[in-house]
Amino acid sequence: MSEILPTFLKNKFLNEFQEAERELGHKKLPHHSLFQKIQDVLEHTITSPSMVRDAKASLYDLNDTLADCVMFCEKHKAHKMKPFSPAEYSFLCKTRKQLHQIIAKLRGIQGHDADAPKDSSLLLSSFSSEMDHGLNSSLFGYYKIRGFDQQSEKIIELLRERKAVGIVGTGGLGKTTITEMVVRRVLAGNAFEYSLICHMPLTEDKYDDIKTSVLVKFVEFDEGILFDVKRYEWSIEEMLEKVSDTSKCLIVLDGVKYKSDWYKEYFLTSGTKGPSSESAIIVTSRLQEVAEWMVGNHNLYRMEPISEPEDIWLIFQDEVKKNRLIDVSHPTLLRMKEEIVERCYGLPLAAKALAEIISNRIYEVDCEITETSIIIPRFLKNKFMNDLREAEGGIGKKFRHQYSMFQEIKYVLEQNIVTPSTLRDSKALLYTLNETLADCVTFYEQHKADKWKPFSMAENKFFNEIQKQLHHINVKLRGIKDDTTKTAQGLWLPSSETSDNLEKYLDGKYKIHGFDQQLEKISELLDERKEIGIVGIGGSGKTALAQMVVGKALAEELFRMAYWVSLSDHVDTCDTEMRVLVKCIKQKPGWDFGVEKHNDYSIKRLSNLSRCLIVLDGTNHISHWYKEVASTRRLNRNAIIVTSRLQEVAEGLVGKRNLYHMQPISVPEKIWSIFVDTVEESGLNARYHPVRALKDEIVERCYGLPLAIRTLAEIIPRRIIELDE
């Protein structure tokens, strides 16, 4: 007998799904492919009576979800071209997730031998876990959902006063969630002994079919929320008879869609008008007239969207944390915060759906970017390893010294160059390394015949250059550190990429176009106040402008030397002495800058300098030792320049009156001049006709940002030449 109801539910789904396919077609029914998978599992896997019994709870959910999708499709027949609203989109996301869970549960069901004795305790624990996944996850998981505290308090007050409450509102507002919050609170406060929660179906069938398809969950409060599995096997009428004999019971009819005398006969009579006057009932519905018909107009509570943007954002963050794919402080999420909050329209379900979709997409993109960025470096590393293995026999005999250096580099690659960040940083060196190995192999092949012949002067010079190159590559590879690792002392080390970029910038960017007026203003401010904070968005040229100021000040002998501290790559802080990249720059003949020292310095050593210009570039937080460095300039006639994207950080170091706000370059000709200079620096012709034809579009797309200009200048000409070839 125990498998009669599950078998009925299984056949009911199969028949209704076939009928929906005939009437609506597979293109119109939402999640048709998922329903087909479930149909296949039910027909070929869930066959034995024991498996059908175990699938009972999933079959309830499955029939409800199919009915929801059919009704959703019926509503959109008239205006099928109209785009989905946020609430409708959230509904589709929710049902898709439910179907995936049902598929996983059905595939996890295993058959039992019909003749084997059944362990009742195992059956009960299995059934209880299914119940826990349904209601218990809601009661505990959403108990602390943001923005519902005030509304839940109002509903509890109404429930105490009137014993019948109807909660109405559009889909996605959280009617079920807030109801489960109320149930938990009143049970915890001993206002009721237990609660009967019924999730009503969407379809308007015969009353007998409704009674057999209603999902009933019996909840009892006893040191938490427990489920009485034995009582779950009762019929609805038997359960309601028990309710009538009990002094305190809370009945919940969740998701009522149709007016039915059966509801009033069995639920309202047993709940609020029967022998027990201390029982109560909660009805949730999207349709106001249905809830009003059941509990009366004066007992309605109309759910409102969450009005506080921060509450919506916290719901979104909670769901992102739950997914465990990305961090809630991911820069892409922070940039999208306002748009996400706006698109949720105050609906918790929309916030949760967007959190799942966006976090999944960001995770996929991050994985793609990481994988794509290391494809070439990984290929170059493996190519070198394989080529060296093939060439060991010849090179090892003829060129022993070079061979030993290749082996050292191989060891460094195997030990140090393994993470994505180190592979990316070693890309240029790996190119050079493969070329050097190829040169050695080619040279050996040419001299294989006359291996006893001494080398000429040109050949000796070639080997000296090879040795220098290998030594340079070895040193550089050993200096590459993983961005995410720290030294034993807990101090962050600068990356070699920062060093190369700074040295390159100091060599060639003094005459960058469009900065003349800004250079004069900052030079005047620096001469007058001795401390300047340059703030602006990323790519606006703060670093370039600061380097121009340094060059001008050293050329005019306003300072004895300049110390450049690059902070943009560092995300950790040590208040005592954090090792950062410090460059000591002295004036040399002409407008040329040379890096005299390139070592790791302690910031505290800067306090002993006099007549120095100190630059803290890319400051992203305020630290005690930053302020200490800034304060030394007053004692030793020093000056300081701080660059930052964050106005509050620069203001905290140099004061509000000493801030200079960077503006994008507004003159189109100056933008084009920067583009031309960058193209010609790379040895290409910027006046090549296809490049000049794109002038207006290039100027428009750069938005006056020097970094965007230089990036386009490095990409566009080479791409045009590749296409022409």
Number of C-alpha atoms within 10 A of each C-alpha: 4 11 17 11 16 22 18 15 23 22 15 14 23 19 11 15 21 14 12 20 14 10 11 15 12 14 10 18 21 18 17 18 12 15 22 15 13 22 19 13 15 22 12 8 17 22 13 14 18 17 19 26 19 22 26 21 18 23 26 21 20 22 22 22 20 24 20 19 22 20 14 16 17 14 11 14 11 9 8 12 8 8 10 12 9 20 19 16 16 23 20 19 19 17 19 17 12 16 21 14 12 20 19 12 15 21 14 10 16 12 15 13 10 10 6 7 8 11 8 9 9 10 13 14 12 13 19 16 13 18 20 17 10 15 18 18 12 16 21 16 12 16 19 12 19 18 20 18 14 8 16 19 14 12 21 18 11 17 21 14 11 14 21 25 28 29 26 24 18 18 18 25 22 21 23 21 21 23 23 22 24 23 27 20 17 19 21 16 11 13 16 19 19 24 24 20 22 19 20 22 24 20 17 13 11 8 13 9 11 16 18 15 23 17 19 22 20 20 25 18 18 13 7 10 17 16 20 14 17 9 15 17 12 12 12 19 13 11 16 19 12 13 24 21 13 16 13 20 28 26 26 28 22 22 21 21 19 18 14 14 12 13 16 15 10 14 23 21 15 25 28 21 15 15 15 18 16 18 28 25 24 26 25 26 24 20 16 19 15 20 27 19 14 21 21 14 14 11 21 22 19 14 16 15 17 20 12 12 17 14 18 28 23 17 22 27 19 17 19 23 16 12 14 11 15 17 14 18 9 11 10 12 20 11 10 11 15 12 10 21 22 14 13 25 18 22 24 27 25 29 27 23 21 23 24 19 12 16 23 17 13 16 14 13 12 13 12 11 11 14 13 11 16 19 13 16 23 19 13 22 23 14 14 21 17 11 14 20 10 12 16 14 10 15 21 14 10 15 13 12 12 20 20 13 16 24 14 14 20 17 12 16 22 11 10 16 24 14 13 17 17 20 25 17 21 22 19 13 20 24 15 15 21 18 13 18 21 16 14 20 18 12 15 17 13 11 13 12 9 8 12 9 8 9 12 9 9 9 12 12 12 14 17 13 13 17 17 11 16 22 17 12 20 20 13 14 22 14 14 20 21 19 17 9 11 13 9 7 7 13 16 23 21 23 19 17 13 15 16 10 10 19 16 11 16 19 14 13 15 21 12 18 17 20 21 12 9 16 17 13 12 22 19 12 16 20 13 10 13 19 25 29 30 26 25 18 16 15 17 21 24 25 22 21 23 25 22 21 20 27 22 18 20 21 18 9 11 14 19 16 19 24 21 21 20 22 21 14 18 19 11 11 17 13 9 12 14 21 19 22 26 25 24 18 22 19 23 11 7 7 14 14 21 15 14 11 13 13 13 14 17 14 19 15 10 18 16 11 18 17 15 21 27 26 27 23 21 23 22 19 17 15 16 13 17 17 13 15 19 23 17 19 23 12 11 14 14 22 24 25 26 27 28 25 20 16 19 15 20 27 20 14 26 21 14 14 10 20 21 19 14 17 16 18 19 12 11 17 14 17 25 21 16 19 25 20 17 21 22 14 13 12 8 16 14 20 12 12 9 14 18 14 11 11 15 11 9 21 21 11 12 21 16 22 20 25 16 19 23 19 13 18 24 17 11 16 20 15 11 13 13 9 8 8 6
